[in-house]
Amino acid sequence: MASHNRSTKKFVIASLPVLLGTVMILASVNRFTQTVSAGAGAAQTAYHTSKDLEQQRIYTEYYEKSRAAAEKKYHTSNRAVISIDKVRESAELEVLQVQATGYSIEDKKDNHAATSWIKVTGKGIFTVNLAAGEYLIDQERHSVVIRIPKPQLTHFSPENTEKMVYEDGALNPIPEISFLNGSAGKGTDLAQRQISDASMDAKASITSNQRFCQSAEVSAEKMISNFVKEINKDIPDLMVTIEFMD
């Protein structure tokens, strides 16, 4: 009996290491399982988070592109168109008025009527032919380049005629440049010729005056630019460039 008890004790003692080892293995397996489970959960969470972020990125990118495309389409369809038809229709745009004086001198020895000096003061008008211009329109950049002939003196009208010197000997003049005696026709022809000559002299003084020509160009630039902008009020940032052709 005692021998049996000793054998049982020995068996129990001998079995303890095996049991402890088994317990430790089971504990390790349990910890490993928990670790794997935790890692899988973290990976799954990270996966879903990454997936959500990617979906959000794709959505945002698509939304921005769609909005940009829609906005571009909207602005394109609603963009005002630059119009210059009314400008082209102006074949003669008056840009500057100036005053000038011309003179005519007739000698009795040459005309066999009288010695006469007269002064004519009149108004000259510079105009621009917009119908002969070239128009370069950039709808995207809201700009117009207009190339036109330089302003020209196209009109001159005498407004005042003044006698400076008059002597005829036998002729008896009357006021307002009427050279009349026994030959009314000769006196009238002389008056008309002098008025015409004095007017030509006045016109020549205008066209040879660089200050007048430059003023006409400056005035034309401002007037045409304002004209184009006035008929395109719906394009507030419209840029107009005027160039003069030689």
Solvent accessible surface area in square Angstrom, and as a share of the most:
residue,aa,sasa,rsa
1,M,182,0.81
2,A,60,0.46
3,S,66,0.43
4,H,120,0.54
5,N,69,0.36
6,R,139,0.51
7,S,64,0.41
8,T,63,0.37
9,K,132,0.56
10,K,140,0.59
11,F,145,0.60
12,V,77,0.44
13,I,115,0.58
14,A,67,0.52
15,S,27,0.17
16,L,85,0.42
17,P,87,0.55
18,V,103,0.59
19,L,104,0.52
20,L,111,0.55
21,G,26,0.25
22,T,63,0.36
23,V,91,0.52
24,M,133,0.60
25,I,112,0.57
26,L,113,0.56
27,A,39,0.30
28,S,53,0.34
29,V,81,0.47
30,N,79,0.40
31,R,145,0.53
32,F,139,0.58
33,T,76,0.44
34,Q,108,0.48
35,T,90,0.52
36,V,78,0.45
37,S,69,0.45
38,A,68,0.53
39,G,40,0.38
40,A,59,0.46
41,G,34,0.32
42,A,65,0.50
43,A,61,0.47
44,Q,110,0.49
45,T,87,0.51
46,A,59,0.46
47,Y,133,0.51
48,H,84,0.37
49,T,68,0.40
50,S,67,0.43
51,K,90,0.38
52,D,84,0.44
53,L,120,0.59
54,E,74,0.33
55,Q,98,0.44
56,Q,105,0.47
57,R,127,0.46
58,I,93,0.47
59,Y,136,0.52
60,T,57,0.33
61,E,73,0.33
62,Y,151,0.57
63,Y,106,0.40
64,E,71,0.32
65,K,128,0.54
66,S,47,0.30
67,R,130,0.47
68,A,58,0.45
69,A,63,0.49
70,A,59,0.46
71,E,91,0.41
72,K,145,0.62
73,K,153,0.65
74,Y,131,0.50
75,H,93,0.41
76,T,75,0.44
77,S,85,0.55
78,N,91,0.47
79,R,81,0.30
80,A,29,0.23
81,V,108,0.62
82,I,7,0.04
83,S,47,0.31
84,I,8,0.04
85,D,91,0.47
86,K,125,0.53
87,V,0,0.00
88,R,106,0.39
89,E,133,0.60
90,S,28,0.18
91,A,58,0.45
92,E,100,0.45
93,L,32,0.16
94,E,77,0.34
95,V,8,0.05
96,L,41,0.21
97,Q,92,0.41
98,V,15,0.08
99,Q,119,0.53
100,A,13,0.10
101,T,47,0.28
102,G,0,0.00
103,Y,114,0.43
104,S,8,0.05
105,I,107,0.54
106,E,24,0.11
107,D,53,0.27
108,K,87,0.37
109,K,162,0.69
110,D,109,0.57
111,N,24,0.12
112,H,143,0.64
113,A,7,0.06
114,A,0,0.00
115,T,25,0.14
116,S,0,0.00
117,W,109,0.38
118,I,0,0.00
119,K,48,0.20
120,V,0,0.00
121,T,33,0.19
122,G,0,0.00
123,K,60,0.25
124,G,0,0.00
125,I,26,0.13
126,F,4,0.02
127,T,7,0.04
128,V,1,0.01
129,N,66,0.34
130,L,0,0.00
131,A,62,0.48
132,A,51,0.39
133,G,13,0.12
134,E,83,0.37
135,Y,22,0.08
136,L,85,0.42
137,I,66,0.33
138,D,41,0.21
139,Q,64,0.29
140,E,121,0.54
141,R,184,0.67
142,H,42,0.19
143,S,21,0.13
144,V,1,0.00
145,V,39,0.23
146,I,0,0.00
147,R,90,0.33
148,I,0,0.00
149,P,39,0.24
150,K,82,0.35
151,P,13,0.08
152,Q,104,0.46
153,L,27,0.14
154,T,62,0.36
155,H,84,0.37
156,F,32,0.14
157,S,52,0.34
158,P,63,0.40
159,E,100,0.45
160,N,82,0.42
161,T,40,0.23
162,E,73,0.33
163,K,79,0.33
164,M,93,0.42
165,V,62,0.36
166,Y,44,0.17
167,E,107,0.48
168,D,12,0.06
169,G,73,0.70
170,A,89,0.69
171,L,19,0.09
172,N,111,0.57
173,P,58,0.37
174,I,83,0.42
175,P,99,0.62
176,E,139,0.62
177,I,13,0.07
178,S,32,0.21
179,F,2,0.01
180,L,54,0.27
181,N,65,0.33
182,G,85,0.82
183,S,47,0.30
184,A,55,0.43
185,G,45,0.43
186,K,103,0.44
187,G,2,0.02
188,T,57,0.33
189,D,83,0.43
190,L,3,0.01
191,A,7,0.05
192,Q,115,0.51
193,R,103,0.37
194,Q,0,0.00
195,I,55,0.28
196,S,60,0.39
197,D,63,0.32
198,A,0,0.00
199,S,13,0.09
200,M,119,0.53
201,D,63,0.33
202,A,0,0.00
203,K,70,0.30
204,A,55,0.43
205,S,47,0.31
206,I,0,0.00
207,T,71,0.42
208,S,81,0.52
209,N,44,0.23
210,Q,118,0.53
211,R,158,0.58
212,F,28,0.12
213,C,37,0.22
214,Q,111,0.49
215,S,44,0.29
216,A,0,0.00
217,E,47,0.21
218,V,77,0.44
219,S,24,0.16
220,A,0,0.00
221,E,69,0.31
222,K,129,0.55
223,M,76,0.34
224,I,0,0.00
225,S,21,0.13
226,N,95,0.49
227,F,57,0.24
228,V,0,0.00
229,K,90,0.38
230,E,98,0.44
231,I,46,0.23
232,N,4,0.02
233,K,145,0.61
234,D,101,0.52
235,I,7,0.04
236,P,129,0.81
237,D,90,0.47
238,L,8,0.04
239,M,124,0.55
240,V,25,0.15
241,T,63,0.37
242,I,22,0.11
243,E,71,0.32
244,F,41,0.17
245,M,59,0.26
246,D,170,0.88
